[in-house]
Amino acid sequence: MKTDTPFLNLFFAEQGTKLDRNVHSMRVLFILIFSMNLHSSCTQKPHTNAQEKSLPAQTFLNVAYGSDSLQRMDIYLPANRTSESTKSLVLIHGGGWTSGNKTDFAGYIDSLRTRLPHYALFNLNYRLVNGGTLFPTQEKDIKTAIDAIVAKAALYAINTDRISLLGFSAGAHLALLQAYKNPSPRINAVIDYFGPTDLVAMYQKPWHPLVPMALQMVTGQSPETGNKIFEASSPARFVTPQSPPTLILHGGKD
């Protein structure tokens, strides 16, 4: 991944966190989504609107959920969707909060739509870290995007009680924060591919000497000067018995 900051370029290059090398078999993903959403089918409402059942598949690209050019999402709605039965999967790209794009998922969209024909897909962009948009801007964008999805649930014909999140790296971190910190809307399940979960520990016990400086550049602070932002940005600090089912996948080189 490439950023506008040479220091961060060096850091991420040394980590070798390229999407194609870290992503596990998509078959695991499909099985996981099915299993984590299975319990919600027990509460599915039996009645559907006849007009909804005849809805065609639709795609909407670069739909705005805010005024910034990066506050955009691609929406893929399945055919025959209904507001009672149609689940949603929100995709959040990685890139160390400083880079990446929803196009990182482009190679998987067709496969996801084929194998998960009853899912609506929402592929998000969000504002990246630079001099004017330090963390938690990115966290706020994810919340804003999901609120926008829920607000238009009737238009999209999706069930707002059956929203799952999937993210890679920084995107997984953002997915976990959304699921654990915000009681509304209720997230049904989370899939975390090699996302950081505790920024305080990550800073204090880094696996790489450049990690602390990278986190300072992302947040504009350190735990010594701004411990609240580090704690508030650590998903592990918000886990409760009520947290949604979560699968965390890490590899030996993550």
Number of C-alpha atoms within 10 A of each C-alpha: 17 15 19 11 12 9 14 23 16 14 17 19 13 11 12 13 20 15 16 9 11 19 16 14 8 13 10 9 16 13 10 17 19 11 12 18 17 10 11 14 12 8 10 14 10 7 10 13 12 10 10 16 14 12 16 11 13 12 11 11 12 16 13 16 22 14 8 10 12 18 20 22 24 19 20 22 25 25 18 18 27 24 21 21 24 24 27 23 22 22 25 28 27 28 21 26 26 24 21 20 18 20 14 16 16 11 10 11 15 12 12 18 16 11 13 17 17 19 23 27 24 24 24 27 28 29 23 23 21 16 9 8 15 19 23 17 16 22 20 15 22 24 19 16 22 22 15 14 22 19 12 13 14 13 10 22 23 26 20 24 20 22 25 26 26 25 22 28 25 25 31 26 29 32 30 34 24 23 26 21 17 13 11 12 16 17 23 23 25 28 24 25 24 23 24 23 22 17 24 22 14 17 21 12 12 13 10 12 11 16 18 20 16 17 22 16 20 22 19 16 18 20 19 8 9 13 14 13 18 23 17 17 25 23 22 17 16 17 15 10 6 8 18 18 15 18 15 13 15 14 11 5 10 16
